[in-house]
Amino acid sequence: MKKSFVYCPCEPHLSPHFETIEKSTVEWAQQFNLLTSAAALERFKKGKFALLTARAFPVDNLEALLPIADLNTWLFLFDDQCDETLEGKTAAHLHATTCLLMDAMINGVSLGADSTPPLVAGFSEVWQRLQKLGSDAWQQRFNLAAGAAGGGRHPQ
């Protein structure tokens, strides 16, 4: 098989915190019960989601990198749920989940509530950390974009 070559005019960099990000992201996903089996954990580790963050943001600011890595991880896990579960393939379930996510962004959620789905609880926790990093204007743009993507449920 012939390997393709893509020219990149800049030298690739990797955050010096890659290993810390990787370990922290696995712990975060487990904390929110987003990896429910040994097979899911192994598949997750093979995905090397932290590597994407460490390459995209090759900075030395670990405090900023951790919520970005967890959001990136959350996005991949949410996509997997949509692709691989029966619930993720039904419009009603996706609409309900989207509404819960928008409510989490606007109002927050009780992270200890048993009725809060793991994906919503995980997102809410990441969103709380991201809010500390971003300006009010950025948060508003994010909310509006997420609302548009989620079927028009915008913050009031």
N, C-alpha and C positions, 0 to 999 in steps of 0.2 A: 504494500500500500504506500502510495506516495504522500509524503507529508507536505502540507502547504506552509508557506512562509508569509507572514504578515509583517511588513516593515513598520516599526514604531520609531518616530524620530526622537523620542525622549527616552531616557533610561528609566526603567521601572523601579519604583521604590516600594518599600514595605514598612509599615509602621513598626517601630521597635517594640510595640506592645502586642504583637500578633498572638503570641502564646497565651498571654493573659486574657486577651479578648476571646480567644477560642475557648479557654477553660470557663470563663465567666458566662459566655453565651450558652454553653451546655448546661451549666448550673441554673441559669435563668429559665431555660426551656423546661427543665425538670421541675423547678420550683412551681411553675404554673401548669404542671401536668400536661405539657404539650408533646412529650415523648412518653408514650404509654407502654412501651415494651422494649425489651433488649434489642429486638430487630429494628425498631424505630430509632433507637439511640445509635446503633451502628450505621444505619443509613444516613442519619443526620451527620454523624462525624465524617462520613465519606463525602458529603456535600461540601465540606470546608467553607461554610458560609462566612465565617470570620475572616477568611482569606480575602474575600471580595471587599469587605470593609477595610481591612488593613492595606490593601492595594489602592482602593479608591480614595482613602484618606490617610496617606502615609505621614501623619503628624504625630507629635509627641504628647498630645493632650488626651490622656487616658480617660479623664472624666467626660469628655465630649464623645469619645469613640464608643464607649460601652453602650449608651442608649441607641446610638446609630446602628451598632452591630445587632442589638436586640431587635430593633425595628426591622432591619433587613432580614433577620432570621424569622421574625413574625410574618413578614410578607411571603416568604417561601413556604412556611407552614400553612398559612391561610390558603395559598394557591394549591398546595397539596390536598388540603381538605376539600376544596372545591372540585378538584380533579378526581379524587380517589374515594370519596365517601358518597353514599346515597344521599345523605342530607345536603352535601355540598352541590349536588346536581339538581336540587329542586328549587324553583324560583321562590317559593314561599319561605323556605329555610334561609336562603341567601338574603331575601328582603328583611326577614326578622333579624338576622345577624347584623346586617348593615345598619338597621335602626339602633340596635344595641351598641354598635361601635360608635355611631354618631352621638348617642346619648353619653357614652363614656367620654368622648372628647368634650362635650359641652358641659356635662354635669358631674362627670366622674362616676365611678361605681364603687360599691362596697366590696373591697377585695377579699373579705372573709366570707362573703355570702356564698352558700353552697349552690344557690340557683344560678350564679354567674358562670356562663360557659368559660372554659379555660382560655380560649382565644380572646374573648372579650376582656377577661381579667388581666391577661398578659399584655394586651394592647393598652389598657387603661394605665397600667403601671409604667409602661414605656412612655406613653404620652405625658404622664406627670413629670417624668425626668426630662423629656424633650422640651417641655414648656419652660423649664428653668434655663435652657440654653438659647431659646429663640425669642425674638422680639414679639410684641403683641401683634404687629403687622404681619409677621411671618405666620403666627398661629392662625390669624384670621384667613390668610390666603390658603393655608393648609386645610382648614375647616371647610372653606368654600369649595376647594378642589375635591376634597373627599366627599362632600355632600353631592356635588355634581356627578361624581363617579358612582355614588351609591343610590342614584335614582332621584336626586333632587332634594334630599332631606337636608336643608341648610340650617345652620344655627340661627336663632332668632336675634 
